[in-house]
Amino acid sequence: MRKIHWIVLAAFVLVFSACDEGSKNNGKKQKSSGKTDELLVVTNSDDDIHGMIGDTIRAFFNQEYPVLAQYEPLMELSFISKHTFQNSDVLKTHHNILMLDISPEYTKPKVESSEDPWTEPQQLIRIKAPDKNALIAAFEKNKERLLSIYMKNEIKRLQMFMKPYLDDDIHALLKDRYHIDMEVPKGFYVAKKVSNFVWLRRERKKTSEGILLYSYPYKDTLVFKPKRIISYRDSITKMYIPGPTDGSYMAVEKHFKPPVFHKINFNGHYAMETRGLWRVEHDFMGGPFVHYTLVDEKNQRVVCLDAYSYNPNKGNRDMIIRLMSILYTYKSEK
């Protein structure tokens, strides 16, 4: 699978112009709707849904989400025609919308990106083209950029949703003891805390989520080496994350699906993103994790932000995205 860069909005060949739809609405907008990681695709006609255009869109967004125990697509797609969309106020509330507009009045392809045209948070992207081939070419050229924009909106939406339900005690603990400013919703509890490590857990009947935050002094750029990241994580989890049986502990899965690494911009910090699977040594538990290694220049230290989920034999993608939305609230606190 080709590398998919999440959240990082790197410079792109095509200039995305922002529309001003909805800017005249000075009142408070309705909250957007839709499931996590869902995209509403609006086409000129029903023929486009099942033809070349629909096949091209599906081929990209139905790619496997990176490093999960079982297949889940990058995004869930729902296709509707332009006529249906224009006659439905409900559909206009969806948080992620891709509109494909083909008309001979366009002399060349154009991509327009607009935030919150009808509801908030909402991301509308329009691809305009004179014919089907031009539209497909424009999509192929810009598809990874589009994915990054939609994923940024997913994070923003989840952060807005959890804002009224934050745990003030955990926030104070992280800020005062660990010099980390992070917004954690209620439902998590502190499972373990030592000088440079804290483990937050949220346990439900059939699922489990965890956040690991740890740090150590910065010495050199070797901290971003993949082997260093994995070996350090394994040493931390062996020490502090026990499994359900004696002698068992969490470790990174290195063979079934090895971890993947990407250099990214994480809230203004140069960081290494690691996506992988965890397992429990001497037991049968396992699931996905996402990890960010970055340098906290204020405190001259390396900070590791890590989140994992456990949902056996079911989907973990949405849980990982929700956990990412928490990690992305991180700020360094002096």
N, C-alpha and C positions, 0 to 999 in steps of 0.2 A: 504494500500500500504506500502511496506517495506520502510525503510528510505533510501533515496538516498543522498549520501554526494557529493556535488558538489565541484570541484576545489581542495579540500583537498586531497593530494596524500599521504595517510597514508601507513605505512609499510604493506607489503602483503606477504603471504606465498610463492607465486611463484616469482622468480626473473625474471624481464623483461630485456632481453638483447637487447642492441641497435645495429641495423644493420648499416653498413657503406655505404649503397646504396646512390649514388649521391654525396659522399664525394669527388670523383675525379673531380667533376664539379666545377672548380674554378671560373667560370663566374657567373654573377648575374643570379639568377634563375627567371623563370617566376612566376607571381603571381598565386596562386591557385584559383580554381573555385568552384562553387557550392553554393546552397542557405544556409542561416543560419540554423544551427541545422540539417543538412542533412548528412547521412552516406551512402557511397557506399559499398555494401557487394559483394565480389567476391568469387564465389564458384567453385568447381571442374567442375561441370556440371549443366545443366538445371534441372536435376532430384533433385539435392540437394536444389534448390530454393523452390520447392514445396513439399519437403518431410520433414522428421524429423528435419533436420538441419535448413531449412528455418523457420519452425514452432517455433523452439526453439529461434531463433534470434528475430523473430517477437514478441513472447510472452514477452520478456524482454523490447525491445525498444518501443513497442507499449503501454507500461504502461502509465498511465496518468501523464503528467507533473504536479508537485505538486502545488496545490492551485491556480488554475485558475477558472474563472467563468464557463467555459465549457470545455469539453474534448479536449485535444490536446496531442499527444504522446510525449514521452521523446525525440525521434528523428525521422525524416522522413527517411525511408529506400528506397534504390534502389538496386535491385539485378541484377547481371549480371554473366555470366559464365567466367571462367578463360580464355578461348579461345578468347572471345570477348574483354576482357580487354587487353590481350597481343597484340592484333592487333589494338588498338586504342590509339593514342597519346593524344587525347582529354580527355579520361577517366582517364589517368594518372595525369591529372592536378587537380583532385578533392581534396578538402582540408581534408576530412576524409575518410579513406579507411580501411576496414576490410577484410583481405584475409584469406580464410579458405582452408587449403591445407591438403588433405588426401593422404597418400602414405605409402605402406608397408616398405619403406626404413627408416621410423621413428620408433624408438623402444619405444618411450614414447612421450606424448604430450609436446609441447613447445610453449611458447608465446614470440614473439619478437616485440619490439616497436621501431619505427624508425621515426625521425623527418626530414621533408623536403627532401625525397629521390629524387623527381622529380621537385617539385615546392615549394614555400613557402608563408605563413606557411602551412605546410601539416603534417598530422599525419597518418602514416601507422602502422597498427598492424596486425601481422600474427599469426594465430594459426595453428600449424603443429601437426598432429596426425596420428597414423597408421590406424585408422578406424573411422567410424562415431560415434560410442558410446564414444570412447576416446575423440574425438573432442568436442562432446556435453558436456561431463563431464568437460573438461578444460574450456569451455565457461561458464558453470554454476558456476564454482569455482571462475572465475575471472571477471564476467560481470560488477560488480559495479566499479571495478578498471578501466576497459576499458571505461566505461561511464565517469569517472572522467578525464581520459586522453583526451578524445574527447572534453569534455566541456572546459577543459583548452585551447585546441587548438582553440575552437570557440572564447573564450575571446581574445586570442592573435591575431587572424585574424581580429576581429572587431576593436581592438585597432590600429593595423597597418593600417587598412583602413581609420580610422578617423584622423590619425596623421597629414596629410597635411592640415586638415580643422579645426584646433583648434581655439578657440576664445581666443585671447591673453588678451582681457580686462577682461573677466570673470576669467581667470587664475590668473591675477594680483590681482583682487579683493579678491579671495579666499585666495591667499597666503599672501597678505599684511594685510588684515583685520581679517581673520579667522584662519590664520596659517594652512591652508590646501593646499597642493599641489595636484591639480587634473586637469586632462586634459578633457576639455569639448568641444565638437565640436560646430561649428557655427550653428545657428538656435535656440539655447536656448537664453533666455533673463532673466534678474533678475526681478522677479515679486515682491519680498519682501526681505528686509534685515534689521535686527536689530542687537543688539550687539552679540548674540550667535546663530543666526538663519539666514539662507538664503534659499530662494525658487527660483529655476530655472525652467523655463517652456519652452516647445516647442509646439506650437499650429499649427495644420494643419486643413484642412477643416473638416475632419471627425474623427480625432484622437487627443489625447493630451498626453503629457509625462511630468513628473515632477521629480525633484530631490530636496530632502529636506536634508539640512545639519545643524545639531545643536549640541551643546555641553553644558556640565555643569560640575562642580567640582567633581572629584572622591573622594568618601568617603570609600566605601567598596564594596565587591563582590556582594552585593545585586542588583547592577546595571544589573546583568545578569539574574535576575529572570524574567521569562516570564511575570508575572502579572505587574511587574514594567515597563518592556519595553512597553507593550501595553498601560498602563495607562499614561505613560509619552508621548507617541506618540499621544494619544488622546487629551491630554491637549495642546500639541503644535498645532495640526491641528485645534482644536476648536478655538484657539486664532488667527491663522494666515492663515488658508486655508478655505476661505468662499465658500459656494456653490452659485448656480445661483439665488437663491431666498432669501429674507430676513429671517434671522434666521437659514439658512442652513449652514452646515459645514461638512468637511470630518471627518470620524470616522472609526475605525476598525470594520469589520463585525465579530461578535463573534458566530453566531448561524448557518447560512447556511453552511459555511465551516470554522471552527475555524482555527486560525493561527497554524502553525507548527514551531518548533524550533530545531536548530541543533548547537552544539558547533563545531566551525571550526577554522582553521588557516587562517586568512585573511591577506595576505601579511606580514606574520611574526608576526601578532598580534593575541593573543587569542581573539576570538569574538563569539558572539551569532548571528546566522543567523535566521531571522524570515521571513517566507513567509505567506502571507495572502491576504485577500480581503478587500478593502476599500469600503465604501458607503458614500453617502451624506445624513446626517440627514435632514428630512423634504423634501426630493427630491428623484429622482429615478436613479441618476447617481451612477456608481460603476465600479470596476475593480480590478486587482491584484496589489500587491506591494511586494517588497523585501527590507529587512532592515538589517543593520549590526550594532551591538553595540560593541564597542571596547574601550580599554583604551589607551589613548595617554600619555605615560609615560613622554615624553619630557615636556609636558605642564600640567601634573597632572590633566587630565580631562577625562571625558567620551565623546567620539565622536560617533554620530549616523549618519550613511549614509543610505539614504532612497530613493527609486525610485518607481514610480507608473506609470501605463499606463491606458489609456481610449480608447477603441476601441469597441463600443457597438455592440453586436451580431456577432462579428468577433474574429479572433484569437489575443491573446495578448502574446503568448509565445515568439515569435521572438523579440517583442518590449522589453519585460522584459530582455531577454538575452543581447540585445544591451545596455540597461541601466546598466546592471551589468558590462559590459565591461568598462563603464565610471567609475563606483564606484571603480572598481578594479585598477584604476590608482592612487588611494589615497596614499599619503605619508604625514606624519606629518611634519609640518614646525615650527621650534622654533621661 
